[in-house]
Amino acid sequence: MKRIQNEIQQQLEALTAEVRLLSNSFTQLRQDDLRMVFGEQIRPILLERVDRFFNEEKKNSEVGCCEKIKPLLVAAVNGTVDSFQEKGREEASRVIDECEVSLAKILRTERNSALQTFVSALVRQMRDYLVLFDQVSHQRISHKNTIAPLAVKTEDLSPLEAESVLSPLANSWRMKVLKILSEDDESLAGISKVLGLKKGHLQFHLKCLIEARFIGYNRKSRLYSITDRGAVALDGVTRLVERLESI
């Protein structure tokens, strides 16, 4: 089950990346056009997932009892995407609900746990895509607000101070360290293992982050941790990159 969830998350992240690449085009599209583009992005992903599952199941003895489900799943995917493209999210949600009910009745007689798990994951994935569309659509609607000039007086900005604050962050290894420590405190060996970076090189980057007060070190536990200043920096850089990529 965890493997399926990880695959869904990876596909959602991949789709989100594709959508961001299309973000400039989205600003020129009407809502109907946006649904068409989005639908054609997710349709092959869902259908490929169905094909992959049944190809794997052919190796199992239970394939005979679940092969008849494949056309129903293909129809559910196409019906959901078609309804979404033609009438919108609410209609697509209704189609998913109906498919889920009808499939549940059939699955009760199959007694195939792998198939039941897959169908549940596929239905959840379709719902996740509808949520993702809402997020993308909202970003498009608010695009002008997103790229509006910041309400900051540039005369208040000190270039030297900006350089001092941002220089330690202008390194991919240090940003990776901040991301790791944003999840939990970690030792030198632990960070080195995650990054695949030699301890000598890693210590240089850790020293830079400590001097900038983005991370701290506990001598008793021998663990590094992100500071409030570091958390703000990580969040700020993330938002800045997203803002720049949207223009």
C-alpha positions as CSV (number, residue, x, y, z in Angstrom):
1,M,0.0,0.0,0.0
2,K,2.9,2.4,0.9
3,R,4.5,1.7,-2.5
4,I,1.3,2.6,-4.3
5,Q,1.0,5.8,-2.3
6,N,4.6,6.7,-3.1
7,E,4.0,6.1,-6.8
8,I,0.9,8.3,-6.7
9,Q,2.9,11.0,-5.0
10,Q,5.7,10.8,-7.5
11,Q,3.2,11.0,-10.4
12,L,1.5,14.0,-8.8
13,E,4.8,15.7,-8.4
14,A,5.8,14.9,-12.0
15,L,2.4,16.3,-13.2
16,T,2.8,19.4,-11.1
17,A,6.2,20.0,-12.7
18,E,4.7,19.6,-16.2
19,V,1.9,22.0,-15.3
20,R,4.4,24.6,-14.1
21,L,6.1,24.4,-17.5
22,L,2.8,25.2,-19.1
23,S,2.0,28.0,-16.6
24,N,2.8,30.8,-19.1
25,S,0.4,29.2,-21.6
26,F,-2.3,28.8,-19.0
27,T,-2.5,32.5,-18.5
28,Q,-3.7,32.8,-22.1
29,L,-6.3,30.0,-21.8
30,R,-10.0,30.1,-21.1
31,Q,-11.2,27.8,-18.3
32,D,-12.6,25.3,-20.8
33,D,-9.3,25.2,-22.6
34,L,-7.4,24.7,-19.3
35,R,-9.6,21.7,-18.5
36,M,-8.9,20.2,-21.9
37,V,-5.1,20.6,-21.5
38,F,-5.1,19.3,-18.0
39,G,-7.3,16.3,-18.9
40,E,-5.0,15.3,-21.7
41,Q,-2.1,15.4,-19.3
42,I,-3.7,13.0,-16.8
43,R,-5.5,10.6,-19.1
44,P,-2.3,8.7,-20.3
45,I,-0.9,8.6,-16.8
46,L,-4.0,6.9,-15.4
47,L,-4.4,4.5,-18.4
48,E,-0.8,3.5,-18.2
49,R,-1.2,2.7,-14.5
50,V,-4.1,0.4,-15.3
51,D,-2.1,-1.4,-18.1
52,R,0.9,-1.7,-15.8
53,F,-1.1,-3.3,-13.0
54,F,-2.7,-5.9,-15.2
55,N,0.6,-6.7,-16.9
56,E,2.0,-7.4,-13.5
57,E,-1.1,-9.5,-12.5
58,K,-0.6,-11.7,-15.6
59,K,2.2,-13.3,-13.6
60,N,-0.3,-14.3,-10.9
61,S,-2.8,-17.2,-10.9
62,E,-5.6,-14.8,-10.0
63,V,-5.5,-12.8,-13.2
64,G,-8.4,-14.8,-14.7
65,C,-10.8,-13.6,-12.1
66,C,-9.9,-9.9,-12.4
67,E,-9.1,-9.5,-16.1
68,K,-12.8,-8.5,-16.8
69,I,-12.3,-5.5,-14.5
70,K,-9.8,-3.9,-16.8
71,P,-12.3,-2.6,-19.4
72,L,-14.4,-1.2,-16.5
73,L,-11.4,0.7,-15.1
74,V,-10.5,2.0,-18.6
75,A,-14.1,3.2,-19.0
76,A,-14.0,4.8,-15.6
77,V,-10.8,6.7,-16.4
78,N,-12.1,7.9,-19.8
79,G,-15.5,8.7,-18.4
80,T,-14.0,10.8,-15.6
81,V,-11.7,12.7,-17.9
82,D,-14.3,13.3,-20.6
83,S,-16.8,14.5,-18.0
84,F,-14.1,16.8,-16.5
85,Q,-13.2,18.3,-19.8
86,E,-16.8,18.8,-21.0
87,K,-18.6,19.8,-17.8
88,G,-16.0,20.4,-15.1
89,R,-14.9,19.1,-11.7
90,E,-18.3,18.6,-10.1
91,E,-19.5,16.3,-12.9
92,A,-16.2,14.4,-12.9
93,S,-16.5,13.9,-9.1
94,R,-20.0,12.5,-9.7
95,V,-18.7,10.1,-12.3
96,I,-16.0,8.9,-9.9
97,D,-18.6,8.4,-7.1
98,E,-20.7,6.3,-9.4
99,C,-17.8,4.2,-10.7
100,E,-16.6,3.6,-7.2
101,V,-20.0,2.3,-6.1
102,S,-20.3,0.0,-9.1
103,L,-16.8,-1.3,-8.9
104,A,-17.2,-2.0,-5.1
105,K,-20.1,-4.3,-5.9
106,I,-18.1,-6.3,-8.4
107,L,-15.0,-6.4,-6.2
108,R,-17.0,-8.0,-3.3
109,T,-17.2,-11.2,-5.4
110,E,-13.6,-11.2,-6.6
111,R,-11.8,-11.7,-3.3
112,N,-8.6,-10.3,-4.8
113,S,-6.9,-8.1,-2.3
114,A,-4.3,-6.8,-4.8
115,L,-7.1,-5.7,-7.2
116,Q,-9.1,-4.1,-4.4
117,T,-6.1,-2.1,-3.2
118,F,-5.3,-1.0,-6.7
119,V,-8.8,0.1,-7.5
120,S,-9.0,2.1,-4.3
121,A,-5.6,3.7,-5.1
122,L,-6.7,4.5,-8.7
123,V,-9.9,6.2,-7.5
124,R,-8.0,8.2,-4.9
125,Q,-5.5,9.2,-7.6
126,M,-8.3,10.6,-9.8
127,R,-9.7,12.6,-6.9
128,D,-6.2,13.9,-6.2
129,Y,-5.9,15.1,-9.8
130,L,-9.1,17.1,-9.4
131,V,-7.7,18.8,-6.3
132,L,-4.5,19.5,-8.2
133,F,-6.5,21.1,-11.0
134,D,-8.2,23.5,-8.5
135,Q,-4.7,24.5,-7.3
136,V,-3.5,25.1,-10.8
137,S,-6.7,27.0,-11.7
138,H,-6.4,29.2,-8.7
139,Q,-2.8,30.0,-9.5
140,R,-3.9,31.0,-13.0
141,I,-6.7,33.2,-11.7
142,S,-4.4,35.0,-9.2
143,H,-1.5,35.2,-11.7
144,K,-1.6,38.9,-11.9
145,N,-1.6,39.3,-8.1
146,T,1.2,36.7,-7.9
147,I,3.6,38.6,-10.2
148,A,2.7,42.1,-9.0
149,P,5.6,44.1,-7.6
150,L,6.3,43.4,-3.9
151,A,5.1,46.1,-1.5
152,V,8.6,46.9,-0.4
153,K,10.5,50.1,-0.8
154,T,13.7,49.3,-2.6
155,E,15.5,52.2,-0.8
156,D,15.1,50.1,2.4
157,L,17.1,47.3,0.9
158,S,20.8,47.2,1.8
159,P,22.7,45.4,-1.0
160,L,25.5,44.5,1.4
161,E,23.1,43.1,4.0
162,A,21.3,41.2,1.2
163,E,24.6,39.7,0.1
164,S,25.5,38.7,3.7
165,V,22.1,37.0,4.2
166,L,21.8,35.3,0.8
167,S,25.3,34.2,0.1
168,P,25.2,31.2,2.4
169,L,22.0,30.1,0.7
170,A,23.5,30.3,-2.9
171,N,24.7,26.7,-2.7
172,S,22.7,23.6,-3.5
173,W,24.4,21.5,-0.8
174,R,23.5,24.0,1.9
175,M,19.9,24.1,0.7
176,K,19.8,20.3,0.8
177,V,21.1,20.4,4.4
178,L,18.4,22.9,5.3
179,K,15.7,20.7,3.8
180,I,17.0,17.6,5.7
181,L,17.1,19.5,9.0
182,S,13.6,21.0,8.4
183,E,12.3,17.4,8.8
184,D,14.3,16.4,11.8
185,D,17.6,17.0,13.7
186,E,20.4,14.9,12.3
187,S,24.0,14.0,13.0
188,L,27.0,14.7,10.7
189,A,27.1,11.0,9.7
190,G,23.4,11.0,9.0
191,I,23.5,14.1,6.8
192,S,26.6,12.8,5.0
193,K,24.8,9.5,4.3
194,V,21.7,11.2,2.9
195,L,23.7,13.5,0.7
196,G,26.4,11.1,-0.3
197,L,28.9,13.9,0.5
198,K,32.2,13.3,2.3
199,K,32.3,14.6,5.9
200,G,35.2,17.0,5.2
201,H,33.3,18.7,2.4
202,L,30.0,18.6,4.4
203,Q,31.6,20.2,7.5
204,F,32.6,23.3,5.4
205,H,29.0,23.8,4.4
206,L,27.7,23.2,7.9
207,K,30.2,25.8,9.2
208,C,28.8,28.4,6.7
209,L,25.2,27.7,7.8
210,I,26.1,27.9,11.5
211,E,27.9,31.2,11.0
212,A,24.9,32.5,9.2
213,R,22.7,31.3,12.2
214,F,20.6,29.2,9.8
215,I,21.4,26.0,11.8
216,G,22.7,25.1,15.2
217,Y,24.7,22.3,16.8
218,N,24.1,20.6,20.1
219,R,27.5,19.3,21.5
220,K,25.8,17.0,24.0
221,S,23.6,15.2,21.4
222,R,26.0,15.9,18.5
223,L,23.0,16.8,16.4
224,Y,22.5,19.6,13.9
225,S,19.1,21.4,13.8
226,I,17.5,24.1,11.8
227,T,17.0,27.5,13.6
228,D,13.9,29.7,13.3
229,R,16.1,32.0,11.1
230,G,17.0,29.0,8.9
231,A,13.3,27.9,8.6
232,V,12.3,31.4,7.5
233,A,15.2,31.4,5.0
234,L,14.2,28.0,3.5
235,D,10.6,29.1,3.2
236,G,11.6,32.4,1.7
237,V,13.9,30.9,-0.9
238,T,11.2,28.3,-1.8
239,R,8.6,31.0,-2.3
240,L,11.0,33.2,-4.3
241,V,11.9,30.4,-6.7
242,E,8.2,29.6,-7.2
243,R,7.5,33.2,-7.8
244,L,10.3,33.6,-10.4
245,E,9.3,30.4,-12.1
246,S,5.7,31.6,-12.5
247,I,6.8,34.7,-14.5
